[in-house]
Amino acid sequence: MCGIIGAASSRNVGKLLVQGLHKMEYRGYDSAGIALHQKDNIFNLRTLGKVSLLEDEMIEQRPKSKLGIAHTRWATHGKPSKKNAHPHESGEVNIVHNGIIENYLELKEKLVQAGYTFESETDSEVIAHLLHQHFQSKGDLLAAMHEAIKELDGAFAIAAIHIKDKNRLVVARNKSPLLIGVGLEENFAASDPLALSQLTNEFVFLEDGDVAEITKESYQVFDRKNSPISRDVTEIDIAVNAVTKGEYSHFMEKEIYEQPNAVANTIDGKLGDDDVLDNIFGLGSSEVFSKIKRIQFVACGTSLHAGKVGRFWFEQIAKIPCYVDFASEYRYRDPLVEEGTLFVTISQSGETADTLAALRYAQEKDYLSTLSICNVPTSSLARESEHVLFTNAGPEIGVASTKAFTTQLAGLMLLAMSIAKSLNKDKQNRKKLVHELRNLPKVIEETLKLSNEILSIVPNIADKHNALFLGRGMFFPIVQEGALKLKEISYIHAEAYPAGELKHGPLALVDDQIPVVALSPENTLTEKLVSNLEEVKARGGTLYVFGGEKAKIKIERGEYIQMPECSELLAPIIYTIPLQILAYHVACQRGTDLDQPRNLAKSVTVE
Ligand code: F6R
C-alpha cells in the first residue's frame, strides 16, 4: 500500500526518487520521505501530506547524492504524521518499508530492553533498529538484513542504506511486491515497475524470502538460504502516456473513457468466428475446465462485485453452481471444498494481500485448479495461479477502479463461455455472445455519450448526504459498485439494495432528501423493478433511473435516462458506465481529491 523506491546511480538520484514516488502515489499519499547518502551522513527529509510537498522541500534544499531510498505512505500503524513517515532511522541505518510487521510489539519490547528508543508509532521502525543491532555484530548491511528478516513475521518490502556503505542499497521481500530495475550505470528497487517507467524497461521480480544488494554497476539476489540465485529479467514497456493524464482532468476520467479500448484489448485474440477459442486461460485450461463441477470466486471491493455478476453468468451459461466470497473472510470460515471446484481470484493489481492469502490457502486445499483474472501480468497472483487471464486494461492509476472492473467482467464472460464450451453446454448462446462481445466496445462508446445528460442530474445529488442505489438480479452487484464509487470519491454515504428488499426496511429512509438511483434494463425482472420504483414514488422519493426503452417508468420527481440498446447478458457492463460517470462528476462538483480519495490506497498489500 505504501510505495518504496531506491536508487544507486552515477548521477544524482534525489529527483529520480521523487519522480518515482509521484508515480506510486496511488499506493498511499498521507506522508512521504527520502534518505540520501552523503559524504559522511545521511540526509533524511520527511513531510506530512502529498509527495509534491516533499518535492517542494527538495527543490529548496537541493541535496546531492548518488544513493538513496524514498517512501510514500498509507498509514496502517500510527496516524499520518511527520514522525511516522519513512525513512526511519536507527543510528547509521535508514530504511523504508511497505507491509505490516505482525510481531512488532514483541520485537519492540526486546529492542527497548536492549536500549533502543522509538521515535514513531509505526511497526516499521523495529526494522531500522533490528538492522542496526545486527550490523553491530556482523559489520555488514547485507549480513544484517539476512539476520533481521529471520526475526520478522508479516509482510515486507524493505530497502535500507547505511552510512558506511556509500555505494550499496540492500533490499528484502516477503509477501509484499518488490523488484529491481536494471539500468545502465544505475540500478533501482521499487514496489511497482510503474515507479521506474522512465528509467528502465528491464525488471527482476523478487520472490518471498529474497534479499538483494544493489549498486550502480550490478545487483545480486540471495534466496531464503542466503545462497546467490539468478532471477529472470523481464522486459516490460510501460507506455509513458499510460501514466499521464493527457487531456483529462483526472486519471479516473481518462480511465472511464479508455473503456472501449480496454474491453477490446481484453477480448482481443480470444474469440473465433462462432465460439470462444480453446485454452485462452493457458495451455491445458480447456481440459481442466471439462472437469469443473463448481466455482469458488474470491476477491475484494470492486473485484468482488465483478465476481458477483460472474455468478449469474456461470449459472446461466455454464450451468454450474458458483460461490462468491470476500477474500478477507473466505479462509477464516474453514470452507468445505466440494470435488471438482475451480478456485478463481479476481484482482486488478494482483497484489491485494487478502486475495493473495486466500489463493495460498486454497493451494493447500483440494481444489481442482486455481485461476486468476488479473490486470498486472507480473503480479504475485498471476505468477502463483495455475491459469490466468490478463485483462489488458493498461495501468489503472485512479484509486477508484473503473476500466479494471469492466474488463474483469469481460474476462469473466470469456471464462463462463470457455467452461460452457468444455462442458458442451449452450452452444447457440455462445455463438450469439461472440457477436455481442465483439460489438461491446461500440456500445460502451455510445454509453459514454450520455455524459451531458448525466451532468444535468449531478447538482441534485452533489448537495445530499446520502443516496440509495437499487437494482435487481445481476444489476444488484452493479448498483453495489455504483454506490461504492460514489462513496469512495465523493464521501456521500451510499447504500445499495436489491430493489425487492426495499419494503423490508430501507423504504423508511425515502424522503425528498435522499436521491434514489436505479437501474432498469429490459429483462424478465423489469416489471417487478418498476413496481419497486413505484413504491419509492409513492413515498415522495426522487428517482434517477437508467433504463431501456421498454422499461420506462413515468417520473415526476427526478430523471429517466435512456440507455443504448444492448445485449441482455452483457448489459451489466454497459450499465456500469453511467454510474461511474455520475460518481465522477458528483465528486468533481464537491471538489474532492478524487484520484486519491482520503484514507484509501490503490493496491492494498496489507491484510
Ligand atoms: C474500489 C477499488 C477497490 C479494489 C479492491 C481490490 O474502487 O478499487 O475496492 O477493487 O481493493 O483490489 P484489486 O482488484 O487490486 O485486488
Residues whose N, C-alpha, C, O or C-beta is under 5 A from the ligand:
A	BS01	F6R	C300 G301 T302 S303 I346 S347 Q348 S349 G350 T352 V399 A400 S401 K602 V604
